[in-house]
Amino acid sequence: MQRWRFIERNPWAVRGLLPSAARRFAGGDPHGFRQRIVDHVAVRLTGRLLGEESNDAALAFFDEQEGPTWNQVEEVIQLVCRLPESTLK
């Protein structure tokens, strides 16, 4: 619960998990872009990729997001930080 509150109150603290250049969608396959974002954040945070259920949940969450791409990415970063795998590090 502490990690959830910390991320909620200090979203700037997890922004460093993903370089700003990687947050920009330059066209192409949106699913591939979203998967790369999720994978990059997971590896930076935990040292490994997410499990299948968590990965599917992160991608579904990404699909539901609206607004600018950078804002969607911020929300997904915060979600990945709250997944079970991130608490096992």
N, C-alpha and C positions, 0 to 999 in steps of 0.2 A: 504494500500500500504506500510506503514511503516513496518508492521509485515513481509510482503513478503521480503522486502529488508533486514531487520534484519536477517531473517532466511537464506537468500542467502549469506550474508556476514559473518555470524557467525553460521555455522552449528553445531559447538561444543555446542552451548547454549541449543540445544534441545536434545542432545544425552542422557542426564540424564533422559529423559522420559521413557527409556526402559533399564533395567539392561543388562549388557553385556552377562550374561548367557542366557538370553531369546532370544538373537539374533542368536543363533546357532541352525541350523536345524539338529536334531539328527535322521532323518529318519521318516518314517511313512507317514501320510497324509499331503502332501504339502499345500492343501487348508486349512486344519485345522490350520496348523502352521501360515499361512498368516493371517487367520481370528483372531487368538490369538494376533498376533502382532498389527494389526489394532485396535482391541478392547482395548488392554492394553494401547496403546498410547492415544487413544481417552478418556479413563476413567481418565488417569493421567492428561491429558490436560484440559478436560471439566467437568469431574465428571460424565459423562454418555456416553453411546454408541453413535455411529454416526447414523444419520438417514439412511433410506434404500438407497437413491440415493447416498449419500456421501460414504457409506460403499461399495456399488457396484463399485463406481468410484475408491476408494482406492484399492480394490481387483483387478480390471481390470488393474490399473496402476502397481500393484505388478506383475501381470502376464506378463506384457510387459518388465519388467526389465531383464537385462542380467548381467552376471558377478557374483562375489562372493556374497554369501548370506548376509554378513554383509553390503556390499555396497547397495544391494537391500533394506535392512531394513532401512538404512540411508535415502535413497531417499523417501521411504514411510513415514517415520517419518516427513520429511520436507513437504510432500504433506498434511498429516493430519493436520499439523499446519497451512496450508493455506486454509483449507476447511471452508465453512461458519459457521459451528458449533463452530469452535475454536475462531471465532471473537465475539461470543455472550457471552463469559464468563465474 
